Amino acid sequence: MHGLAVAREEAAPSVRKHGLVGAGAPVFRIYASEQAHSSAEKAAIALGLGEENVQRVPTDSHFRMNLGAMREMIARDVASRGRGIKPMAVIATVGTTSTASVDPVPEIATICRENKLWLHIDGAYGAGFAILPEKKSLTDGWSEADSIVVNPHKSLFVPLDFSALYVRNLERLRRVFTLVPEYLRGDTVEAQKNYMDYGIQLGRRFRALKAWVIWRSLGRAGMADRLREQMRLANLFVDWIQSDGRFELAAPVVMPVVCFRFLGRDGPPQRQSGSDRPRTSEHDAPAREKADVSKVDSANSDIVERINASGQAYLTQTKLRGRTVMRIGLGNVLTTEEHLRRAWELVQSAALECAASSQRFGH
């Protein structure tokens, strides 16, 4: 929200003083992938831009922002300036919420420079992994960003809440938010940076202390070791999924987030031929396939609910390409391979129960 507030002010310099209507501002558009976090809409609501003006860009086969689609959407809005529409900013995500996918930041940065758009990088989850030398490519294109957010409470072991915002030329942020009425002047000392001048919040806790304690305790090498262990466990979980024909991997694994799906059967369906193939019309097939997908979606949701109700493990679910998938995220420093193996056994057991229940009720 704070990064986009600066983008809004630079796109319409008198909004802070006169408001959007008073400044005669156009309808600003923000572009983010369909996998980007809902905080994009939250920011648009708070800034008076309107949640509908967050344009969700389709993604490619790896759930990364589709550059061609984004170019087309920006070009269409540029052509609509006569109707008061103006592209303002792009949000590139490093570690999306559902799949931990990484948008092609360098290419997005080029498009932003060509169209004079603010580039915000949402590295809330994924940016922390850049401390690993083997993940250094995550930072490609960051030097072109106007603002970057990192949440060390998501991947760098700091307890909630702790976020860091980087803005190119920090004075731009201060110009948007500094406001010192008489009753706060006693809290302001010349030449001292007061963070109430850099955002909405006035009073704030000593958040930096808990980060210092954690990072001082673990050290850079200790943090890197723990992140590598999480990656190892995630890849191990992938091996287990791929060795069981009843399940499939639903998205590439870039970070310790694994999206997978119960197929509701023992392995891929066998193709039938000749007289063995059931007689169905072309119109029946799509309806049957849709019904089958709905049943499998329900089974995946049921597995998650059964496991979470057991209190022995916790999974989440999400939608990818319109289909329900299960999701397991690794981030706790106390999680071991034994915990993960037990979780996998719970998934397999719940899948068997779902299959048995489905057969019992004739589904």
Wavefront OBJ file of the C-alpha trace (Angstrom):
o trace
v 0.000 0.000 0.000
v 2.794 2.416 0.872
v 4.721 1.719 -2.326
v 1.617 2.204 -4.467
v 0.779 5.391 -2.549
v 4.043 6.871 -3.823
v 3.280 5.614 -7.331
v -0.131 7.294 -7.188
v 1.325 10.592 -5.968
v 3.966 10.667 -8.695
v 1.376 9.857 -11.344
v -0.920 12.650 -10.041
v 1.196 14.984 -7.857
v -1.646 16.877 -6.158
v -3.666 13.863 -4.949
v -2.259 14.121 -1.429
v -3.574 17.654 -1.124
v -6.768 17.620 -3.190
v -7.779 13.946 -3.391
v -8.307 11.954 -6.574
v -11.351 13.910 -7.751
v -9.948 17.306 -6.803
v -6.699 16.523 -8.590
v -8.590 15.473 -11.703
v -6.821 12.126 -11.618
v -7.599 9.474 -14.229
v -8.664 5.913 -13.477
v -5.344 4.350 -12.524
v -4.632 0.742 -13.395
v -2.381 -1.712 -11.531
v -1.265 -4.992 -13.107
v -0.544 -8.161 -11.138
v -0.607 -11.835 -12.025
v -3.629 -13.952 -11.220
v -1.406 -15.658 -8.625
v -0.437 -12.399 -6.863
v -1.510 -11.763 -3.270
v -4.868 -10.146 -2.502
v -3.017 -7.292 -0.774
v -2.961 -5.692 -4.239
v -6.733 -5.204 -4.035
v -6.486 -4.194 -0.374
v -4.051 -1.440 -1.338
v -6.266 -0.284 -4.211
v -9.247 -0.074 -1.851
v -7.331 1.907 0.773
v -5.841 4.292 -1.797
v -9.181 5.030 -3.449
v -8.126 3.391 -6.717
v -10.804 0.694 -6.659
v -10.243 -3.034 -6.461
v -11.563 -3.552 -10.010
v -8.634 -1.520 -11.302
v -6.215 -4.211 -10.194
v -5.948 -6.030 -13.499
v -5.173 -9.716 -13.025
v -2.799 -10.964 -15.715
v -2.993 -14.624 -16.858
v -0.047 -16.880 -16.054
v 2.024 -19.348 -18.044
v 2.403 -23.092 -17.477
v 4.659 -22.381 -14.476
v 2.164 -19.931 -12.926
v 4.355 -16.921 -13.760
v 2.985 -13.695 -15.185
v 2.382 -14.025 -18.921
v 4.375 -11.176 -20.488
v 2.465 -11.170 -23.769
v -0.854 -10.900 -21.963
v 0.453 -8.079 -19.781
v 1.703 -6.120 -22.790
v -1.694 -6.468 -24.455
v -3.542 -5.302 -21.327
v -1.279 -2.260 -20.911
v -1.553 -1.383 -24.600
v -5.337 -1.612 -24.418
v -5.451 0.721 -21.420
v -3.005 3.169 -23.022
v -5.349 3.302 -26.006
v -8.226 4.046 -23.602
v -6.751 7.276 -22.238
v -9.520 9.135 -23.967
v -11.859 7.397 -21.520
v -9.750 8.476 -18.568
v -7.788 5.245 -18.007
v -4.071 5.345 -17.258
v -1.638 2.491 -16.427
v 0.147 3.288 -13.155
v 2.058 0.314 -11.716
v 2.973 -3.342 -12.052
v 3.353 -5.773 -9.148
v 5.846 -8.559 -9.842
v 5.772 -11.415 -7.330
v 8.763 -13.385 -6.067
v 7.136 -16.348 -4.340
v 3.387 -16.300 -5.010
v 1.005 -17.365 -2.262
v -0.361 -20.567 -3.782
v 2.618 -21.994 -5.680
v 5.663 -19.846 -4.708
v 6.184 -19.117 -8.407
v 8.488 -16.273 -9.473
v 7.450 -13.756 -12.088
v 10.022 -12.860 -14.815
v 11.127 -9.651 -13.097
v 13.818 -8.460 -15.572
v 11.399 -8.641 -18.499
v 8.643 -6.993 -16.456
v 11.075 -4.216 -15.518
v 11.775 -3.576 -19.204
v 8.052 -3.228 -19.925
v 7.689 -0.859 -16.964
v 10.523 1.369 -18.182
v 9.072 1.432 -21.697
v 5.697 2.561 -20.368
v 6.926 4.703 -17.453
v 5.195 2.505 -14.881
v 6.061 2.033 -11.214
v 7.534 -1.429 -10.561
v 6.760 -2.932 -7.166
v 8.280 -6.309 -6.288
v 6.320 -8.375 -3.803
v 9.019 -10.557 -2.302
v 7.091 -11.007 0.936
v 7.698 -14.765 0.963
v 10.298 -15.525 -1.666
v 12.854 -12.752 -1.202
v 14.289 -14.381 1.932
v 15.573 -17.324 -0.117
v 17.907 -14.972 -1.975
v 20.426 -15.388 0.862
v 21.176 -18.811 -0.664
v 23.880 -18.526 -3.361
v 22.020 -21.108 -5.456
v 18.917 -18.876 -5.343
v 20.711 -15.630 -6.203
v 18.829 -15.465 -9.513
v 15.744 -14.496 -7.494
v 17.204 -10.983 -7.299
v 17.485 -10.551 -11.071
v 15.848 -7.279 -12.032
v 15.546 -5.958 -8.478
v 17.856 -3.049 -9.264
v 15.141 -1.739 -11.596
v 12.398 -1.766 -8.957
v 10.829 1.364 -7.490
v 9.757 -0.479 -4.340
v 10.325 -3.923 -2.828
v 8.681 -5.570 0.156
v 10.149 -8.459 2.162
v 8.410 -10.201 5.083
v 11.072 -11.895 7.253
v 8.243 -13.363 9.336
v 7.396 -15.577 6.353
v 10.682 -17.202 5.410
v 13.439 -15.794 7.627
v 12.246 -17.171 10.976
v 11.165 -13.884 12.598
v 7.889 -14.092 14.598
v 4.878 -12.109 13.380
v 4.826 -9.318 12.482
v 7.878 -7.983 10.666
v 7.976 -6.467 7.170
v 10.599 -4.418 5.378
v 9.824 -1.917 2.611
v 12.517 -0.624 0.284
v 11.817 2.452 -1.848
v 14.098 3.975 -4.439
v 14.886 7.445 -3.077
v 13.238 7.181 0.340
v 12.389 10.876 0.341
v 9.629 10.084 -2.169
v 7.886 8.047 0.521
v 8.350 10.750 3.128
v 6.822 13.420 0.890
v 3.612 11.398 0.665
v 3.152 10.730 4.393
v 4.923 13.371 6.486
v 2.420 15.373 8.506
v 3.389 16.847 11.862
v 0.634 18.693 13.737
v 1.549 20.782 16.760
v 0.714 18.053 19.271
v 3.319 15.743 17.681
v 6.111 18.261 17.262
v 7.614 17.259 20.586
v 8.211 13.795 19.099
v 10.111 15.197 16.142
v 13.797 15.947 16.335
v 15.581 17.652 13.467
v 17.985 15.389 11.550
v 16.492 12.283 13.187
v 14.532 9.820 11.070
v 11.074 9.393 12.551
v 9.225 6.542 10.921
v 5.825 8.099 11.481
v 6.824 10.311 8.522
v 7.145 7.307 6.201
v 3.750 5.663 6.455
v 0.275 5.537 8.002
v 1.310 4.258 11.432
v 2.374 6.757 14.098
v 3.356 4.692 17.158
v 5.170 1.442 16.492
v 6.707 -1.429 18.435
v 10.410 -2.221 18.508
v 10.046 -4.834 15.775
v 13.730 -4.718 14.866
v 14.700 -6.272 18.207
v 13.161 -9.689 17.548
v 14.735 -9.822 14.084
v 18.129 -8.971 15.572
v 17.776 -11.687 18.227
v 16.824 -14.378 15.700
v 19.433 -13.482 13.114
v 22.145 -12.997 15.715
v 21.325 -16.441 17.127
v 21.201 -18.300 13.802
v 23.741 -16.336 11.806
v 23.659 -16.128 8.018
v 25.071 -19.656 7.643
v 22.531 -21.068 10.102
v 19.652 -19.425 8.273
v 20.937 -20.739 4.944
v 21.247 -24.260 6.348
v 17.659 -24.214 7.545
v 16.351 -22.913 4.219
v 18.262 -25.648 2.385
v 16.792 -28.267 4.701
v 13.304 -26.991 3.916
v 14.061 -27.311 0.207
v 15.365 -30.843 0.722
v 12.203 -31.836 2.562
v 10.010 -30.286 -0.130
v 11.823 -32.215 -2.868
v 11.566 -35.385 -0.807
v 7.819 -34.871 -0.563
v 7.713 -34.459 -4.343
v 9.455 -37.834 -4.723
v 6.793 -39.480 -2.551
v 3.992 -37.897 -4.600
v 5.501 -39.010 -7.887
v 5.969 -42.573 -6.616
v 2.241 -42.916 -5.865
v 0.076 -43.109 -8.986
v -2.984 -41.844 -7.128
v -1.466 -38.361 -6.833
v 0.080 -35.782 -9.131
v 2.216 -32.681 -8.667
v 0.076 -29.628 -9.464
v 2.816 -26.999 -9.866
v 6.608 -26.802 -10.204
v 8.404 -26.611 -6.850
v 10.561 -23.484 -6.657
v 10.571 -22.992 -2.886
v 9.402 -25.198 0.027
v 5.757 -25.078 -1.083
v 4.297 -28.205 -2.698
v 0.946 -28.196 -4.495
v -0.399 -31.645 -5.282
v -3.660 -33.337 -6.153
v -5.365 -36.616 -5.402
v -6.610 -38.058 -8.693
v -9.350 -40.173 -7.196
v -8.068 -43.333 -8.861
v -5.087 -45.659 -9.100
v -2.876 -43.883 -11.588
v -3.696 -42.320 -14.966
v -6.869 -43.556 -16.715
v -6.368 -46.271 -19.295
v -7.448 -45.518 -22.850
v -10.171 -47.844 -24.123
v -10.561 -48.919 -27.696
v -12.942 -50.820 -29.943
v -15.948 -52.486 -28.393
v -14.580 -51.848 -24.874
v -15.159 -48.109 -25.206
v -18.489 -47.006 -23.679
v -21.028 -45.618 -26.114
v -21.435 -41.890 -25.368
v -22.291 -38.929 -27.530
v -19.932 -35.971 -28.034
v -22.298 -33.886 -25.915
v -22.179 -36.326 -22.994
v -18.377 -36.333 -22.679
v -17.836 -32.729 -21.432
v -20.613 -33.072 -18.861
v -19.175 -36.353 -17.598
v -15.660 -34.887 -17.408
v -16.964 -31.866 -15.506
v -18.745 -34.128 -13.031
v -15.587 -36.214 -12.573
v -13.514 -33.080 -11.912
v -16.065 -31.883 -9.352
v -15.882 -35.228 -7.521
v -12.089 -35.142 -7.456
v -12.167 -31.531 -6.215
v -14.456 -32.576 -3.388
v -12.151 -35.482 -2.524
v -9.141 -33.169 -2.282
v -11.031 -30.778 -0.011
v -12.206 -33.710 2.086
v -8.648 -35.001 2.553
v -7.494 -31.592 3.804
v -10.441 -31.311 6.198
v -9.887 -34.818 7.581
v -6.198 -34.195 8.240
v -6.721 -30.785 9.815
v -9.515 -32.144 12.007
v -7.157 -34.849 13.278
v -4.864 -32.221 14.801
v -1.819 -34.221 13.696
v -0.842 -32.059 10.727
v -2.059 -28.974 8.918
v -2.547 -28.598 5.176
v -4.152 -25.885 3.090
v -5.956 -26.028 -0.222
v -6.067 -23.665 -3.163
v -7.410 -23.455 -6.727
v -5.079 -23.825 -9.714
v -6.546 -23.609 -13.212
v -9.946 -23.955 -11.593
v -9.123 -27.208 -9.825
v -8.803 -27.811 -6.099
v -5.317 -28.878 -5.007
v -3.725 -29.601 -1.667
v -0.838 -27.504 -0.469
v 1.872 -28.142 2.084
v 4.301 -25.421 3.162
v 7.536 -25.967 5.085
v 8.875 -23.151 7.227
v 9.047 -24.174 10.871
v 12.602 -24.705 12.111
v 11.379 -27.662 14.211
v 9.904 -29.632 11.291
v 11.830 -32.829 10.589
v 11.692 -35.538 7.949
v 9.815 -37.707 10.444
v 7.059 -35.071 10.730
v 6.817 -34.840 6.956
v 6.663 -38.605 6.512
v 3.859 -38.795 9.073
v 1.965 -36.072 7.196
v 2.324 -38.025 3.940
v 1.013 -41.164 5.630
v -1.978 -39.160 6.846
v -2.628 -37.929 3.296
v -2.489 -41.471 1.923
v -4.755 -42.793 4.670
v -7.283 -39.977 4.184
v -7.268 -40.643 0.432
v -8.160 -44.288 1.058
v -10.986 -43.239 3.381
v -12.334 -40.814 0.780
v -12.223 -43.464 -1.926
v -13.990 -45.999 0.318
v -16.634 -43.453 1.302
v -17.249 -42.550 -2.332
v -17.763 -46.207 -3.292
v -20.029 -46.815 -0.298
v -22.413 -44.054 -1.381
v -22.265 -45.004 -5.049
v -20.280 -41.964 -6.285
l 1 2 3 4 5 6 7 8 9 10 11 12 13 14 15 16 17 18 19 20 21 22 23 24 25 26 27 28 29 30 31 32 33 34 35 36 37 38 39 40 41 42 43 44 45 46 47 48 49 50 51 52 53 54 55 56 57 58 59 60 61 62 63 64 65 66 67 68 69 70 71 72 73 74 75 76 77 78 79 80 81 82 83 84 85 86 87 88 89 90 91 92 93 94 95 96 97 98 99 100 101 102 103 104 105 106 107 108 109 110 111 112 113 114 115 116 117 118 119 120 121 122 123 124 125 126 127 128 129 130 131 132 133 134 135 136 137 138 139 140 141 142 143 144 145 146 147 148 149 150 151 152 153 154 155 156 157 158 159 160 161 162 163 164 165 166 167 168 169 170 171 172 173 174 175 176 177 178 179 180 181 182 183 184 185 186 187 188 189 190 191 192 193 194 195 196 197 198 199 200 201 202 203 204 205 206 207 208 209 210 211 212 213 214 215 216 217 218 219 220 221 222 223 224 225 226 227 228 229 230 231 232 233 234 235 236 237 238 239 240 241 242 243 244 245 246 247 248 249 250 251 252 253 254 255 256 257 258 259 260 261 262 263 264 265 266 267 268 269 270 271 272 273 274 275 276 277 278 279 280 281 282 283 284 285 286 287 288 289 290 291 292 293 294 295 296 297 298 299 300 301 302 303 304 305 306 307 308 309 310 311 312 313 314 315 316 317 318 319 320 321 322 323 324 325 326 327 328 329 330 331 332 333 334 335 336 337 338 339 340 341 342 343 344 345 346 347 348 349 350 351 352 353 354 355 356 357 358 359 360 361 362 363
